[in-house]
Each structure stands twice: as C-alpha cells, then as structure tokens.
Amino acid sequence: MFVCEANRIRKQFTLDLCRARRSARAVSARGFVVPLLMALYFFPLVTEAEAVGGLSNSKINVLSADTVPRKHVEVEPFFSLEFEDDGNDTVRFGGGLRLTPGLLENLEAGVNINYLNVEDSDLIKTESDFGDIEAGVKFRFLDEERGYPVSLAYQGGVTFPVGNGARWIVEPGGLILTKNFTDKFSMDADFVFGIIEDDSWSFTTDIGFGYFLKSWFQPVVEAAYAFEDPDGSDGISTINVTAGFTSPVSDWLTVIVGVTPDVYTKNADRLVVISAAFTFFF
C-alpha cells in the first residue's frame, strides 16, 4: 500500500520475527520451487489499481503474510511525492497514518487515514484535500513456521471515498504469499480483486524480494501490475517497479524508503513516486 492509487506505502515487521530477520531455515528444493512458480504466475498479471489499505508488510509496497502479534499494534506515518508525466508539470504530495492492531496470532485489521493530499500543476493553482480512508483485514491460514513450504494469507478491504472525485472501492478478496528462503532472503507476492463504484472493477498484484545485508538494512526490489476496467471506457493498465530499503533501527521502529517509476502504462499518464514511512511497533 500511499496516497496515489498505485502505491500505498505500507507496513513493517512484527515482533515475532524480531522486526528484522526471519528464523533460519534450510531451503529444500520443494520450498524454493513452489514460491518461485507462484511468483512467475503473479507477475505477468500485474497493473495499477487499488491495493488493500491498513495492513502490515515487511518490504515497501507489497504485503506479507505475516500479521501483527496479538495485543500489539503498528502505527505508521507515511508520505509520498508524486510526479506525473502529463505535460503540465503535475506534482502531488500526500501524507497519512496507518493503524494496525493484532487481533489474534494470525489475524490483523487496520486502517489508512490519508489526511493530506496536495496537488499543483501548470493548469491549476495548488489544491489541498483530505484523502480517502482505507480499511483492511488479513488472515493467515498457512504458516511456514509450522512446516509448510510457504505462508499464505487472505486479504480484503474497502476504501471510503473522502476526497473530490473519489469512489467507493470494495476488495472482497485476494491472497498473500510469503517465502523465507533463508534468514536473510525472502519473497512476498499478492493479488486482490476490486469492485469500484460506477460498475468498474480492478485487479492488482505485486511481487517483492528483500535481502538483509545487515541486521538493520534490507535492500528491496518490487514489481507491480494493476488493471482497471472502467464502465464504457477502455481498460487502464500500469506496470511499475520499486527500488528502496527497509531499516529496522530498533525493535520498535522501522524506516522505509522507496522510489516507484511506471515502466508501462495504457490509457494513463506515467508516474514517479518517492515514498517514505516510519513504522512504530507497540
């Protein structure tokens, strides 16, 4: 998950995972091949639509199957700076706050409150607006820690329109896959379907890889695809990539920074988004 529809900055490590490093585990041939095949399946389907808000992750945008532990909560201020290649020098700045409590050991629910959405371009004066509110739920039903080759979780959510021209979006369901190849190297992949007000629908999928060079520094690369089918109009699709890092500077704070350029768009202007987030764990 940020303020722009394609990039929501979301989320970070749980206490059970020591917020930085996964439990060391030998990588069997089956444990490697299964998630790799799923990753190859997920990526060709990717575009630029809504992602579920309010949920935790371990990388930059893509969600992980891990959940916030019971009786704990993540609080995450997040920010984004967006440049649109529309010939009008359009620039947007967004800010928000994510709150995600752990309800059970394998269940979390949360909300993104996008409290700031500022836009400026050659065509309009600077405008400021309150962003949308997004709520989501994540339920992990397979846990790699219990001997399964991967972790799998259900995700779903809803976007409550607040800003000018915003639309209701209901995401009835999607899946999240997480695979820890070693205690340093991991992969997350997810997809979700959305039903959008005015008889439109969307599909979004992401995949991301992270490797801890140090216990406090994880470089991350991600790719995402989103598709939206507006009622009575041509479909909108986008492919983008993200490069950045997460830095668990302590057990209670993780810093997230990423840059996300669009590499392909259809019926949409290309964007470059710079994002940052600060995940506090209580």
N, C-alpha and C positions, 0 to 999 in steps of 0.2 A: 500498500500500500502507500501521496501528498495531496495538495490541493488540486493539481491538474488531474484529469480523469485517468491518464495513463500511468501515473507514477504516484503511488501513495507510499510515503516513507513510513516504514513501519518497523518497530518491534525489535526485541533482542533476547538474549539468553536467559534461561531460568536458573534458579539456584541449584536445582538437582543436577544440572550439567556444569556447575561451577562457573556459569556465565561465560566461560571462555573456551573450555576444552572438553571434548567428548571422552567417554570411557574408552580406554584402549581395547581394541577387539581385533582378532585375526580376521583377515578378509578371505573368505572362501571363494571358490570360483563361482558358485551359485550366487553368493551375496553380492558379487560385483556385476555379473551379467544381468540379473533381474532389473536393478535400478537403471543400468545403462540402456537397456532396451526400452524401458519406460520413458527415459529422458529423450531418446530418439523419437519416440511416439509423440511426446508432448510438444517438442519444439516446432515441428512443421505446422502445428495448428495455431500458433500464436498471433495476437493483434492488439488493438488499442481500445479497450473498453473499461468498464468499471472493475475494480478489484475490491474484495471484501474488506471493509474497514474495521478498526478496533481490535485486530488480532496481533499476536506476538510473532516474531520471527527471529532468525539467527544470522541474517545477512542484511541486504539493503531494501529490496522491494519484495522479493519472493518470500512467501510464507514457509514456515517449517511445521512439521507435525508435532513438535514439542509444545507443551502447554505450560502456562504459569502455574506453579505449585499451589495447592490448596492453602488458603489463609494468607496468601501473598498477593501483591499487586504490582503491576508495572505502570509507571507514569512517564509519558514520553512527550515532551515538547518537540515539534518538528517544523521545519522551514523549507521553502523551495523558492528558487529563482528560475523563471521560465522565459526563454527567448523563442519567439515564433517567426519562422521564415515566411512571412506573408506580404513582404514588400512595404509594410507600414511601420517597421521597427517596433513591433508589439513586444512589450515586456510585462511579465506578471510576477508578483511576489505574494507568497502565501505563507500562512502560519497556522498551526493548530496544536491540539493536545490530544494524546491517546491515553485512555484509562482502561486497563485490562486486569481484572481480578481473576484469580484461580478459584473456581467453584468446587471442583473435585480434582483428584490427582490426574485425571485425563480429560478435564472439561474446563474451558475458559469462555468468557463472554466479555465483550468490550465495546467501546465507543470512540470514534474520532470526532472531535469538535473542531471544525475548521473556522476559527474565529477571525481570520484575516484573509482577504482576497483583493489585492490591489492590481489594477491594470492601467497601462499607459501605452499610447501609440501616437503616430502622426495624425490619425483620424479623429481621435477623441482626447479630451482632457483626462487627467488622471482620475480614475474612479476607484472607490473603495466599497467593498461589500462584505457581508458576512457569508462565509462558505457553508456548504452542506454539512449535515450531521449524519454520520455513518455508524451503524451498529452491526456487530457480527458475533458469531459463535463458532467454536472449534471443539470437536470431539475426537480424541484419538482412540481408535479401536484396534490397532495393531501396534505393538511396542517392540522395537528392535532390542531393547534391553532385556526382553523376556525370551530371546532366542529366535525371533522372526527375522527374515533376511532384510526387511525394511520396516520403517514405521509408516503407518497410514492414518490419516485423519479426515473427517468430514468438515466442510466449511459451508457456511451460509450467512446471509446478511440482508440488510435493507438500507437504502440511502433516503434520508428525509430531505426533500428539497427546501432550501432556505434562500439561496442567492437568486438574483434575477435570471430568469430563463431556465432555472434548474428543473429537473424532472424526477419523479419517483422512480426508483430502481429497486427491484426485488431480486435477490440472488438466491434461488431456492436450494441450490446445492452444487458442490464441487468436491474434489479430492485434493489432498496434500500428501506428497511422498517425501520422506527424508531417509537418506542413507549415509551412515558414517563409515567410510572406507577404512580409516584409521582414527587415532585420537586427534589428528591434525586436519585431515582432509574429509570434507563432507559435501553432500549434494542435496538440494531441495528442488522440488518441482510441484507445480499445482495447476489446476484449471477450475473455472467456475462459469456457469451459465447465468445470464441476467435477463430479466424481463423489464423492459423500460416503458414508461408512460408513453402514450400515443402509439401503441401497437408495434413497438420496436423490440428487438432482442439483441443480446450481445454474448460473446464468448471471449474469455481471456485466459491465457496460460503463460506461465513463466518457468524458467529453469535457472538455477544459480549454483555456482561452485565456490567454495571457500577453503583456504589453506592457512593454518596458523604458522607463520614464520617464527613468531614469538608468542608467549602465552598471552600477550597484551595486543597483538597485531595480527589481523586476519585480512589479507587481500581477498577481494571478491570480484567475480565476473558473472554477469547475468544476461539473459536474453528473454525478450517477451514479445508476444504477438496478441493483438486484440482485433476483434471484428464486431462491427455493429451493423445491423440491418434495419435502417430506418423505414418506416411505413411509407410506401410510394416513392422512395428515392433509391439511388444506387448505394451499394454497400460501402462502408468506410472500414479500411483496414490499415494497420500500422505494425511495423516490426521495429523494435529498438533494442539497444544493448546498454548495459550499465557496467561501469568500472568504478571501484572505490574500495573502501575498507571499513571494518568494524574494529573498535579498540576497547576491550573490557579493561578499563583503567583501575577498576576495583570490583569487589563483589556486588556493589550497589549502583555502579554507573558504567554505562557503555556509550561510547561516541560512535556515530555512524555518518559517513560522508560518501556521496556518490555523484557521478555525472552520467546522465542518460540522454544520448542523442538518438533521434529517429534515423534509421538507415533506409527505411522504405515506408512510403505512405501512398494510399489510394483514396482520392476524394477528400484529402485533408492536408493542411499545411504541416511541414516538418517542425519539430520542436527540439530544443536542447534544454534539459532541466538539470540544474545543480541543486542538490538536496543535502540537508544535514538534520540529524536528530540526536537527542540525548535521552537515553533510556535509564530511568531510575527504578531500582528494584527494592521493594519494601516487604 
